[in-house]
Amino acid sequence: MVFNQELVHELNLILTFPDKSLMQGIKIHHDAQPEVIEAAKRLYAKKITSQADGGYLTDLGLELAEHAQIIKSALTSA
């Protein structure tokens, strides 16, 4: 399986969450790009975020964010 566009949008959204503090989240506004709104809903349905419009990363979300950062770093360091 490869990363389809939906997964890419979800990964990109995970990477937008602040990584310096667990007390910070994000808010997806109603006028955001449709693919971002849909990605946020999917992340919530998968229990990766606390709200359908962003919120905070759950414990699972925090773990995935760490992995996403590692992958991003490895792929962009070359």
BATIRO-334308 format. One record per atom (N, C-alpha, C): residue number from 1; residue in one letter; atom name; y, z, x. Coordinates in nm, 2 decimals. Example, Ala and Ser with C-alpha at 12.3 -4.5 7.8 and 13.67 -1.06 7.14 Angstrom:
<sites>
<site><seq>1</seq><type>a</type><atom>N</atom><north>-0.57</north><up>0.78</up><east>1.32</east></site>
<site><seq>1</seq><type>a</type><atom>CA</atom><north>-0.45</north><up>0.78</up><east>1.23</east></site>
<site><seq>1</seq><type>a</type><atom>C</atom><north>-0.33</north><up>0.78</up><east>1.32</east></site>
<site><seq>2</seq><type>s</type><atom>N</atom><north>-0.22</north><up>0.71</up><east>1.28</east></site>
<site><seq>2</seq><type>s</type><atom>CA</atom><north>-0.11</north><up>0.71</up><east>1.37</east></site>
<site><seq>2</seq><type>s</type><atom>C</atom><north>0.00</north><up>0.79</up><east>1.29</east></site>
</sites>
This chain:
<sites>
<site><seq>1</seq><type>m</type><atom>N</atom><north>-0.12</north><up>0.00</up><east>0.08</east></site>
<site><seq>1</seq><type>m</type><atom>CA</atom><north>0.00</north><up>0.00</up><east>0.00</east></site>
<site><seq>1</seq><type>m</type><atom>C</atom><north>0.12</north><up>0.00</up><east>0.09</east></site>
<site><seq>2</seq><type>v</type><atom>N</atom><north>0.22</north><up>-0.08</up><east>0.05</east></site>
<site><seq>2</seq><type>v</type><atom>CA</atom><north>0.35</north><up>-0.08</up><east>0.12</east></site>
<site><seq>2</seq><type>v</type><atom>C</atom><north>0.46</north><up>-0.01</up><east>0.04</east></site>
<site><seq>3</seq><type>f</type><atom>N</atom><north>0.57</north><up>0.02</up><east>0.10</east></site>
<site><seq>3</seq><type>f</type><atom>CA</atom><north>0.68</north><up>0.08</up><east>0.02</east></site>
<site><seq>3</seq><type>f</type><atom>C</atom><north>0.74</north><up>-0.03</up><east>-0.06</east></site>
<site><seq>4</seq><type>n</type><atom>N</atom><north>0.73</north><up>-0.01</up><east>-0.20</east></site>
<site><seq>4</seq><type>n</type><atom>CA</atom><north>0.79</north><up>-0.11</up><east>-0.29</east></site>
<site><seq>4</seq><type>n</type><atom>C</atom><north>0.94</north><up>-0.06</up><east>-0.30</east></site>
<site><seq>5</seq><type>q</type><atom>N</atom><north>1.02</north><up>-0.14</up><east>-0.37</east></site>
<site><seq>5</seq><type>q</type><atom>CA</atom><north>1.16</north><up>-0.11</up><east>-0.39</east></site>
<site><seq>5</seq><type>q</type><atom>C</atom><north>1.18</north><up>0.03</up><east>-0.46</east></site>
<site><seq>6</seq><type>e</type><atom>N</atom><north>1.10</north><up>0.06</up><east>-0.55</east></site>
<site><seq>6</seq><type>e</type><atom>CA</atom><north>1.12</north><up>0.19</up><east>-0.62</east></site>
<site><seq>6</seq><type>e</type><atom>C</atom><north>1.10</north><up>0.31</up><east>-0.52</east></site>
<site><seq>7</seq><type>l</type><atom>N</atom><north>1.00</north><up>0.30</up><east>-0.43</east></site>
<site><seq>7</seq><type>l</type><atom>CA</atom><north>0.98</north><up>0.40</up><east>-0.33</east></site>
<site><seq>7</seq><type>l</type><atom>C</atom><north>1.09</north><up>0.40</up><east>-0.23</east></site>
<site><seq>8</seq><type>v</type><atom>N</atom><north>1.14</north><up>0.29</up><east>-0.19</east></site>
<site><seq>8</seq><type>v</type><atom>CA</atom><north>1.25</north><up>0.28</up><east>-0.10</east></site>
<site><seq>8</seq><type>v</type><atom>C</atom><north>1.38</north><up>0.35</up><east>-0.16</east></site>
<site><seq>9</seq><type>h</type><atom>N</atom><north>1.40</north><up>0.33</up><east>-0.28</east></site>
<site><seq>9</seq><type>h</type><atom>CA</atom><north>1.52</north><up>0.39</up><east>-0.35</east></site>
<site><seq>9</seq><type>h</type><atom>C</atom><north>1.50</north><up>0.54</up><east>-0.35</east></site>
<site><seq>10</seq><type>e</type><atom>N</atom><north>1.37</north><up>0.59</up><east>-0.38</east></site>
<site><seq>10</seq><type>e</type><atom>CA</atom><north>1.35</north><up>0.73</up><east>-0.38</east></site>
<site><seq>10</seq><type>e</type><atom>C</atom><north>1.36</north><up>0.79</up><east>-0.24</east></site>
<site><seq>11</seq><type>l</type><atom>N</atom><north>1.31</north><up>0.73</up><east>-0.14</east></site>
<site><seq>11</seq><type>l</type><atom>CA</atom><north>1.33</north><up>0.78</up><east>0.00</east></site>
<site><seq>11</seq><type>l</type><atom>C</atom><north>1.47</north><up>0.78</up><east>0.03</east></site>
<site><seq>12</seq><type>n</type><atom>N</atom><north>1.55</north><up>0.68</up><east>0.00</east></site>
<site><seq>12</seq><type>n</type><atom>CA</atom><north>1.69</north><up>0.68</up><east>0.04</east></site>
<site><seq>12</seq><type>n</type><atom>C</atom><north>1.76</north><up>0.79</up><east>-0.04</east></site>
<site><seq>13</seq><type>l</type><atom>N</atom><north>1.73</north><up>0.82</up><east>-0.16</east></site>
<site><seq>13</seq><type>l</type><atom>CA</atom><north>1.79</north><up>0.92</up><east>-0.23</east></site>
<site><seq>13</seq><type>l</type><atom>C</atom><north>1.76</north><up>1.06</up><east>-0.17</east></site>
<site><seq>14</seq><type>i</type><atom>N</atom><north>1.63</north><up>1.08</up><east>-0.13</east></site>
<site><seq>14</seq><type>i</type><atom>CA</atom><north>1.59</north><up>1.20</up><east>-0.07</east></site>
<site><seq>14</seq><type>i</type><atom>C</atom><north>1.67</north><up>1.22</up><east>0.06</east></site>
<site><seq>15</seq><type>l</type><atom>N</atom><north>1.70</north><up>1.12</up><east>0.13</east></site>
<site><seq>15</seq><type>l</type><atom>CA</atom><north>1.78</north><up>1.13</up><east>0.26</east></site>
<site><seq>15</seq><type>l</type><atom>C</atom><north>1.92</north><up>1.16</up><east>0.23</east></site>
<site><seq>16</seq><type>t</type><atom>N</atom><north>1.97</north><up>1.15</up><east>0.11</east></site>
<site><seq>16</seq><type>t</type><atom>CA</atom><north>2.11</north><up>1.18</up><east>0.08</east></site>
<site><seq>16</seq><type>t</type><atom>C</atom><north>2.13</north><up>1.33</up><east>0.06</east></site>
<site><seq>17</seq><type>f</type><atom>N</atom><north>2.03</north><up>1.40</up><east>0.04</east></site>
<site><seq>17</seq><type>f</type><atom>CA</atom><north>2.04</north><up>1.55</up><east>0.02</east></site>
<site><seq>17</seq><type>f</type><atom>C</atom><north>2.09</north><up>1.62</up><east>0.15</east></site>
<site><seq>18</seq><type>p</type><atom>N</atom><north>2.18</north><up>1.71</up><east>0.14</east></site>
<site><seq>18</seq><type>p</type><atom>CA</atom><north>2.22</north><up>1.78</up><east>0.25</east></site>
<site><seq>18</seq><type>p</type><atom>C</atom><north>2.11</north><up>1.85</up><east>0.32</east></site>
<site><seq>19</seq><type>d</type><atom>N</atom><north>2.10</north><up>1.84</up><east>0.46</east></site>
<site><seq>19</seq><type>d</type><atom>CA</atom><north>1.99</north><up>1.90</up><east>0.53</east></site>
<site><seq>19</seq><type>d</type><atom>C</atom><north>2.04</north><up>2.03</up><east>0.61</east></site>
<site><seq>20</seq><type>k</type><atom>N</atom><north>2.16</north><up>2.07</up><east>0.59</east></site>
<site><seq>20</seq><type>k</type><atom>CA</atom><north>2.21</north><up>2.18</up><east>0.66</east></site>
<site><seq>20</seq><type>k</type><atom>C</atom><north>2.20</north><up>2.31</up><east>0.58</east></site>
<site><seq>21</seq><type>s</type><atom>N</atom><north>2.19</north><up>2.30</up><east>0.45</east></site>
<site><seq>21</seq><type>s</type><atom>CA</atom><north>2.19</north><up>2.42</up><east>0.37</east></site>
<site><seq>21</seq><type>s</type><atom>C</atom><north>2.10</north><up>2.40</up><east>0.25</east></site>
<site><seq>22</seq><type>l</type><atom>N</atom><north>2.01</north><up>2.50</up><east>0.22</east></site>
<site><seq>22</seq><type>l</type><atom>CA</atom><north>1.93</north><up>2.49</up><east>0.10</east></site>
<site><seq>22</seq><type>l</type><atom>C</atom><north>2.02</north><up>2.52</up><east>-0.03</east></site>
<site><seq>23</seq><type>m</type><atom>N</atom><north>2.14</north><up>2.56</up><east>-0.01</east></site>
<site><seq>23</seq><type>m</type><atom>CA</atom><north>2.22</north><up>2.60</up><east>-0.12</east></site>
<site><seq>23</seq><type>m</type><atom>C</atom><north>2.31</north><up>2.48</up><east>-0.17</east></site>
<site><seq>24</seq><type>q</type><atom>N</atom><north>2.28</north><up>2.36</up><east>-0.11</east></site>
<site><seq>24</seq><type>q</type><atom>CA</atom><north>2.36</north><up>2.24</up><east>-0.15</east></site>
<site><seq>24</seq><type>q</type><atom>C</atom><north>2.27</north><up>2.14</up><east>-0.21</east></site>
<site><seq>25</seq><type>g</type><atom>N</atom><north>2.31</north><up>2.07</up><east>-0.32</east></site>
<site><seq>25</seq><type>g</type><atom>CA</atom><north>2.24</north><up>1.97</up><east>-0.38</east></site>
<site><seq>25</seq><type>g</type><atom>C</atom><north>2.32</north><up>1.85</up><east>-0.40</east></site>
<site><seq>26</seq><type>i</type><atom>N</atom><north>2.28</north><up>1.76</up><east>-0.49</east></site>
<site><seq>26</seq><type>i</type><atom>CA</atom><north>2.36</north><up>1.64</up><east>-0.52</east></site>
<site><seq>26</seq><type>i</type><atom>C</atom><north>2.37</north><up>1.62</up><east>-0.67</east></site>
<site><seq>27</seq><type>k</type><atom>N</atom><north>2.46</north><up>1.55</up><east>-0.71</east></site>
<site><seq>27</seq><type>k</type><atom>CA</atom><north>2.48</north><up>1.51</up><east>-0.86</east></site>
<site><seq>27</seq><type>k</type><atom>C</atom><north>2.49</north><up>1.36</up><east>-0.87</east></site>
<site><seq>28</seq><type>i</type><atom>N</atom><north>2.40</north><up>1.30</up><east>-0.94</east></site>
<site><seq>28</seq><type>i</type><atom>CA</atom><north>2.40</north><up>1.16</up><east>-0.97</east></site>
<site><seq>28</seq><type>i</type><atom>C</atom><north>2.48</north><up>1.14</up><east>-1.10</east></site>
<site><seq>29</seq><type>h</type><atom>N</atom><north>2.59</north><up>1.07</up><east>-1.09</east></site>
<site><seq>29</seq><type>h</type><atom>CA</atom><north>2.68</north><up>1.05</up><east>-1.21</east></site>
<site><seq>29</seq><type>h</type><atom>C</atom><north>2.63</north><up>0.93</up><east>-1.29</east></site>
<site><seq>30</seq><type>h</type><atom>N</atom><north>2.67</north><up>0.93</up><east>-1.42</east></site>
<site><seq>30</seq><type>h</type><atom>CA</atom><north>2.62</north><up>0.83</up><east>-1.51</east></site>
<site><seq>30</seq><type>h</type><atom>C</atom><north>2.66</north><up>0.69</up><east>-1.47</east></site>
<site><seq>31</seq><type>d</type><atom>N</atom><north>2.76</north><up>0.68</up><east>-1.39</east></site>
<site><seq>31</seq><type>d</type><atom>CA</atom><north>2.81</north><up>0.54</up><east>-1.35</east></site>
<site><seq>31</seq><type>d</type><atom>C</atom><north>2.76</north><up>0.50</up><east>-1.21</east></site>
<site><seq>32</seq><type>a</type><atom>N</atom><north>2.66</north><up>0.58</up><east>-1.16</east></site>
<site><seq>32</seq><type>a</type><atom>CA</atom><north>2.59</north><up>0.54</up><east>-1.03</east></site>
<site><seq>32</seq><type>a</type><atom>C</atom><north>2.51</north><up>0.41</up><east>-1.06</east></site>
<site><seq>33</seq><type>q</type><atom>N</atom><north>2.47</north><up>0.35</up><east>-0.95</east></site>
<site><seq>33</seq><type>q</type><atom>CA</atom><north>2.39</north><up>0.23</up><east>-0.96</east></site>
<site><seq>33</seq><type>q</type><atom>C</atom><north>2.26</north><up>0.26</up><east>-1.04</east></site>
<site><seq>34</seq><type>p</type><atom>N</atom><north>2.22</north><up>0.17</up><east>-1.13</east></site>
<site><seq>34</seq><type>p</type><atom>CA</atom><north>2.10</north><up>0.20</up><east>-1.21</east></site>
<site><seq>34</seq><type>p</type><atom>C</atom><north>1.97</north><up>0.23</up><east>-1.13</east></site>
<site><seq>35</seq><type>e</type><atom>N</atom><north>1.95</north><up>0.17</up><east>-1.01</east></site>
<site><seq>35</seq><type>e</type><atom>CA</atom><north>1.84</north><up>0.20</up><east>-0.93</east></site>
<site><seq>35</seq><type>e</type><atom>C</atom><north>1.84</north><up>0.35</up><east>-0.88</east></site>
<site><seq>36</seq><type>v</type><atom>N</atom><north>1.96</north><up>0.40</up><east>-0.85</east></site>
<site><seq>36</seq><type>v</type><atom>CA</atom><north>1.98</north><up>0.54</up><east>-0.81</east></site>
<site><seq>36</seq><type>v</type><atom>C</atom><north>1.95</north><up>0.63</up><east>-0.92</east></site>
<site><seq>37</seq><type>i</type><atom>N</atom><north>2.00</north><up>0.60</up><east>-1.04</east></site>
<site><seq>37</seq><type>i</type><atom>CA</atom><north>1.97</north><up>0.69</up><east>-1.16</east></site>
<site><seq>37</seq><type>i</type><atom>C</atom><north>1.82</north><up>0.69</up><east>-1.19</east></site>
<site><seq>38</seq><type>e</type><atom>N</atom><north>1.76</north><up>0.58</up><east>-1.18</east></site>
<site><seq>38</seq><type>e</type><atom>CA</atom><north>1.61</north><up>0.57</up><east>-1.21</east></site>
<site><seq>38</seq><type>e</type><atom>C</atom><north>1.53</north><up>0.64</up><east>-1.10</east></site>
<site><seq>39</seq><type>a</type><atom>N</atom><north>1.57</north><up>0.63</up><east>-0.97</east></site>
<site><seq>39</seq><type>a</type><atom>CA</atom><north>1.51</north><up>0.70</up><east>-0.86</east></site>
<site><seq>39</seq><type>a</type><atom>C</atom><north>1.52</north><up>0.85</up><east>-0.88</east></site>
<site><seq>40</seq><type>a</type><atom>N</atom><north>1.64</north><up>0.90</up><east>-0.93</east></site>
<site><seq>40</seq><type>a</type><atom>CA</atom><north>1.66</north><up>1.04</up><east>-0.95</east></site>
<site><seq>40</seq><type>a</type><atom>C</atom><north>1.56</north><up>1.09</up><east>-1.06</east></site>
<site><seq>41</seq><type>k</type><atom>N</atom><north>1.55</north><up>1.01</up><east>-1.16</east></site>
<site><seq>41</seq><type>k</type><atom>CA</atom><north>1.46</north><up>1.05</up><east>-1.27</east></site>
<site><seq>41</seq><type>k</type><atom>C</atom><north>1.31</north><up>1.06</up><east>-1.23</east></site>
<site><seq>42</seq><type>r</type><atom>N</atom><north>1.27</north><up>0.96</up><east>-1.14</east></site>
<site><seq>42</seq><type>r</type><atom>CA</atom><north>1.14</north><up>0.96</up><east>-1.09</east></site>
<site><seq>42</seq><type>r</type><atom>C</atom><north>1.11</north><up>1.08</up><east>-1.00</east></site>
<site><seq>43</seq><type>l</type><atom>N</atom><north>1.21</north><up>1.11</up><east>-0.91</east></site>
<site><seq>43</seq><type>l</type><atom>CA</atom><north>1.19</north><up>1.23</up><east>-0.83</east></site>
<site><seq>43</seq><type>l</type><atom>C</atom><north>1.18</north><up>1.36</up><east>-0.91</east></site>
<site><seq>44</seq><type>y</type><atom>N</atom><north>1.25</north><up>1.37</up><east>-1.01</east></site>
<site><seq>44</seq><type>y</type><atom>CA</atom><north>1.24</north><up>1.49</up><east>-1.10</east></site>
<site><seq>44</seq><type>y</type><atom>C</atom><north>1.11</north><up>1.49</up><east>-1.17</east></site>
<site><seq>45</seq><type>a</type><atom>N</atom><north>1.06</north><up>1.38</up><east>-1.22</east></site>
<site><seq>45</seq><type>a</type><atom>CA</atom><north>0.93</north><up>1.38</up><east>-1.28</east></site>
<site><seq>45</seq><type>a</type><atom>C</atom><north>0.82</north><up>1.41</up><east>-1.19</east></site>
<site><seq>46</seq><type>k</type><atom>N</atom><north>0.84</north><up>1.38</up><east>-1.06</east></site>
<site><seq>46</seq><type>k</type><atom>CA</atom><north>0.74</north><up>1.41</up><east>-0.95</east></site>
<site><seq>46</seq><type>k</type><atom>C</atom><north>0.75</north><up>1.55</up><east>-0.90</east></site>
<site><seq>47</seq><type>k</type><atom>N</atom><north>0.85</north><up>1.63</up><east>-0.96</east></site>
<site><seq>47</seq><type>k</type><atom>CA</atom><north>0.88</north><up>1.77</up><east>-0.91</east></site>
<site><seq>47</seq><type>k</type><atom>C</atom><north>0.93</north><up>1.78</up><east>-0.77</east></site>
<site><seq>48</seq><type>i</type><atom>N</atom><north>1.00</north><up>1.68</up><east>-0.73</east></site>
<site><seq>48</seq><type>i</type><atom>CA</atom><north>1.06</north><up>1.67</up><east>-0.60</east></site>
<site><seq>48</seq><type>i</type><atom>C</atom><north>1.21</north><up>1.73</up><east>-0.60</east></site>
<site><seq>49</seq><type>t</type><atom>N</atom><north>1.27</north><up>1.71</up><east>-0.71</east></site>
<site><seq>49</seq><type>t</type><atom>CA</atom><north>1.41</north><up>1.77</up><east>-0.73</east></site>
<site><seq>49</seq><type>t</type><atom>C</atom><north>1.41</north><up>1.86</up><east>-0.86</east></site>
<site><seq>50</seq><type>s</type><atom>N</atom><north>1.51</north><up>1.94</up><east>-0.86</east></site>
<site><seq>50</seq><type>s</type><atom>CA</atom><north>1.52</north><up>2.04</up><east>-0.97</east></site>
<site><seq>50</seq><type>s</type><atom>C</atom><north>1.58</north><up>1.98</up><east>-1.10</east></site>
<site><seq>51</seq><type>q</type><atom>N</atom><north>1.65</north><up>1.87</up><east>-1.09</east></site>
<site><seq>51</seq><type>q</type><atom>CA</atom><north>1.71</north><up>1.81</up><east>-1.21</east></site>
<site><seq>51</seq><type>q</type><atom>C</atom><north>1.69</north><up>1.66</up><east>-1.21</east></site>
<site><seq>52</seq><type>a</type><atom>N</atom><north>1.70</north><up>1.60</up><east>-1.33</east></site>
<site><seq>52</seq><type>a</type><atom>CA</atom><north>1.68</north><up>1.46</up><east>-1.34</east></site>
<site><seq>52</seq><type>a</type><atom>C</atom><north>1.80</north><up>1.38</up><east>-1.29</east></site>
<site><seq>53</seq><type>d</type><atom>N</atom><north>1.91</north><up>1.45</up><east>-1.27</east></site>
<site><seq>53</seq><type>d</type><atom>CA</atom><north>2.03</north><up>1.39</up><east>-1.22</east></site>
<site><seq>53</seq><type>d</type><atom>C</atom><north>2.07</north><up>1.44</up><east>-1.08</east></site>
<site><seq>54</seq><type>g</type><atom>N</atom><north>1.96</north><up>1.48</up><east>-1.00</east></site>
<site><seq>54</seq><type>g</type><atom>CA</atom><north>1.99</north><up>1.53</up><east>-0.87</east></site>
<site><seq>54</seq><type>g</type><atom>C</atom><north>1.94</north><up>1.68</up><east>-0.86</east></site>
<site><seq>55</seq><type>g</type><atom>N</atom><north>2.04</north><up>1.77</up><east>-0.85</east></site>
<site><seq>55</seq><type>g</type><atom>CA</atom><north>2.01</north><up>1.91</up><east>-0.84</east></site>
<site><seq>55</seq><type>g</type><atom>C</atom><north>1.98</north><up>1.94</up><east>-0.69</east></site>
<site><seq>56</seq><type>y</type><atom>N</atom><north>1.87</north><up>2.02</up><east>-0.68</east></site>
<site><seq>56</seq><type>y</type><atom>CA</atom><north>1.83</north><up>2.07</up><east>-0.54</east></site>
<site><seq>56</seq><type>y</type><atom>C</atom><north>1.69</north><up>2.01</up><east>-0.52</east></site>
<site><seq>57</seq><type>l</type><atom>N</atom><north>1.65</north><up>2.00</up><east>-0.39</east></site>
<site><seq>57</seq><type>l</type><atom>CA</atom><north>1.52</north><up>1.97</up><east>-0.36</east></site>
<site><seq>57</seq><type>l</type><atom>C</atom><north>1.43</north><up>2.09</up><east>-0.38</east></site>
<site><seq>58</seq><type>t</type><atom>N</atom><north>1.31</north><up>2.06</up><east>-0.44</east></site>
<site><seq>58</seq><type>t</type><atom>CA</atom><north>1.21</north><up>2.17</up><east>-0.45</east></site>
<site><seq>58</seq><type>t</type><atom>C</atom><north>1.15</north><up>2.19</up><east>-0.32</east></site>
<site><seq>59</seq><type>d</type><atom>N</atom><north>1.05</north><up>2.29</up><east>-0.31</east></site>
<site><seq>59</seq><type>d</type><atom>CA</atom><north>0.98</north><up>2.31</up><east>-0.19</east></site>
<site><seq>59</seq><type>d</type><atom>C</atom><north>0.91</north><up>2.18</up><east>-0.14</east></site>
<site><seq>60</seq><type>l</type><atom>N</atom><north>0.85</north><up>2.11</up><east>-0.24</east></site>
<site><seq>60</seq><type>l</type><atom>CA</atom><north>0.79</north><up>1.98</up><east>-0.21</east></site>
<site><seq>60</seq><type>l</type><atom>C</atom><north>0.90</north><up>1.88</up><east>-0.16</east></site>
<site><seq>61</seq><type>g</type><atom>N</atom><north>1.01</north><up>1.88</up><east>-0.22</east></site>
<site><seq>61</seq><type>g</type><atom>CA</atom><north>1.12</north><up>1.79</up><east>-0.18</east></site>
<site><seq>61</seq><type>g</type><atom>C</atom><north>1.17</north><up>1.82</up><east>-0.04</east></site>
<site><seq>62</seq><type>l</type><atom>N</atom><north>1.18</north><up>1.95</up><east>-0.01</east></site>
<site><seq>62</seq><type>l</type><atom>CA</atom><north>1.22</north><up>1.98</up><east>0.13</east></site>
<site><seq>62</seq><type>l</type><atom>C</atom><north>1.12</north><up>1.93</up><east>0.23</east></site>
<site><seq>63</seq><type>e</type><atom>N</atom><north>1.00</north><up>1.95</up><east>0.20</east></site>
<site><seq>63</seq><type>e</type><atom>CA</atom><north>0.89</north><up>1.90</up><east>0.30</east></site>
<site><seq>63</seq><type>e</type><atom>C</atom><north>0.90</north><up>1.75</up><east>0.31</east></site>
<site><seq>64</seq><type>l</type><atom>N</atom><north>0.92</north><up>1.68</up><east>0.20</east></site>
<site><seq>64</seq><type>l</type><atom>CA</atom><north>0.93</north><up>1.53</up><east>0.21</east></site>
<site><seq>64</seq><type>l</type><atom>C</atom><north>1.05</north><up>1.49</up><east>0.28</east></site>
<site><seq>65</seq><type>a</type><atom>N</atom><north>1.16</north><up>1.56</up><east>0.26</east></site>
<site><seq>65</seq><type>a</type><atom>CA</atom><north>1.29</north><up>1.53</up><east>0.33</east></site>
<site><seq>65</seq><type>a</type><atom>C</atom><north>1.27</north><up>1.54</up><east>0.48</east></site>
<site><seq>66</seq><type>e</type><atom>N</atom><north>1.20</north><up>1.64</up><east>0.53</east></site>
<site><seq>66</seq><type>e</type><atom>CA</atom><north>1.17</north><up>1.66</up><east>0.67</east></site>
<site><seq>66</seq><type>e</type><atom>C</atom><north>1.09</north><up>1.54</up><east>0.72</east></site>
<site><seq>67</seq><type>h</type><atom>N</atom><north>0.99</north><up>1.50</up><east>0.65</east></site>
<site><seq>67</seq><type>h</type><atom>CA</atom><north>0.91</north><up>1.38</up><east>0.69</east></site>
<site><seq>67</seq><type>h</type><atom>C</atom><north>0.99</north><up>1.25</up><east>0.69</east></site>
<site><seq>68</seq><type>a</type><atom>N</atom><north>1.07</north><up>1.24</up><east>0.58</east></site>
<site><seq>68</seq><type>a</type><atom>CA</atom><north>1.15</north><up>1.12</up><east>0.57</east></site>
<site><seq>68</seq><type>a</type><atom>C</atom><north>1.25</north><up>1.11</up><east>0.69</east></site>
<site><seq>69</seq><type>q</type><atom>N</atom><north>1.31</north><up>1.22</up><east>0.73</east></site>
<site><seq>69</seq><type>q</type><atom>CA</atom><north>1.40</north><up>1.22</up><east>0.85</east></site>
<site><seq>69</seq><type>q</type><atom>C</atom><north>1.33</north><up>1.18</up><east>0.97</east></site>
<site><seq>70</seq><type>i</type><atom>N</atom><north>1.21</north><up>1.23</up><east>0.99</east></site>
<site><seq>70</seq><type>i</type><atom>CA</atom><north>1.13</north><up>1.20</up><east>1.11</east></site>
<site><seq>70</seq><type>i</type><atom>C</atom><north>1.10</north><up>1.05</up><east>1.11</east></site>
<site><seq>71</seq><type>i</type><atom>N</atom><north>1.05</north><up>0.99</up><east>1.00</east></site>
<site><seq>71</seq><type>i</type><atom>CA</atom><north>1.03</north><up>0.85</up><east>0.99</east></site>
<site><seq>71</seq><type>i</type><atom>C</atom><north>1.15</north><up>0.77</up><east>1.02</east></site>
<site><seq>72</seq><type>k</type><atom>N</atom><north>1.26</north><up>0.81</up><east>0.96</east></site>
<site><seq>72</seq><type>k</type><atom>CA</atom><north>1.39</north><up>0.74</up><east>0.98</east></site>
<site><seq>72</seq><type>k</type><atom>C</atom><north>1.43</north><up>0.74</up><east>1.13</east></site>
<site><seq>73</seq><type>s</type><atom>N</atom><north>1.42</north><up>0.86</up><east>1.19</east></site>
<site><seq>73</seq><type>s</type><atom>CA</atom><north>1.46</north><up>0.88</up><east>1.32</east></site>
<site><seq>73</seq><type>s</type><atom>C</atom><north>1.37</north><up>0.79</up><east>1.42</east></site>
<site><seq>74</seq><type>a</type><atom>N</atom><north>1.24</north><up>0.79</up><east>1.39</east></site>
<site><seq>74</seq><type>a</type><atom>CA</atom><north>1.15</north><up>0.72</up><east>1.48</east></site>
<site><seq>74</seq><type>a</type><atom>C</atom><north>1.17</north><up>0.57</up><east>1.47</east></site>
<site><seq>75</seq><type>l</type><atom>N</atom><north>1.20</north><up>0.52</up><east>1.35</east></site>
<site><seq>75</seq><type>l</type><atom>CA</atom><north>1.22</north><up>0.38</up><east>1.33</east></site>
<site><seq>75</seq><type>l</type><atom>C</atom><north>1.35</north><up>0.33</up><east>1.37</east></site>
<site><seq>76</seq><type>t</type><atom>N</atom><north>1.45</north><up>0.41</up><east>1.38</east></site>
<site><seq>76</seq><type>t</type><atom>CA</atom><north>1.59</north><up>0.37</up><east>1.42</east></site>
<site><seq>76</seq><type>t</type><atom>C</atom><north>1.62</north><up>0.40</up><east>1.56</east></site>
<site><seq>77</seq><type>s</type><atom>N</atom><north>1.53</north><up>0.47</up><east>1.63</east></site>
<site><seq>77</seq><type>s</type><atom>CA</atom><north>1.56</north><up>0.51</up><east>1.77</east></site>
<site><seq>77</seq><type>s</type><atom>C</atom><north>1.54</north><up>0.40</up><east>1.87</east></site>
<site><seq>78</seq><type>a</type><atom>N</atom><north>1.47</north><up>0.29</up><east>1.83</east></site>
<site><seq>78</seq><type>a</type><atom>CA</atom><north>1.43</north><up>0.19</up><east>1.92</east></site>
<site><seq>78</seq><type>a</type><atom>C</atom><north>1.55</north><up>0.10</up><east>1.95</east></site>
</sites>
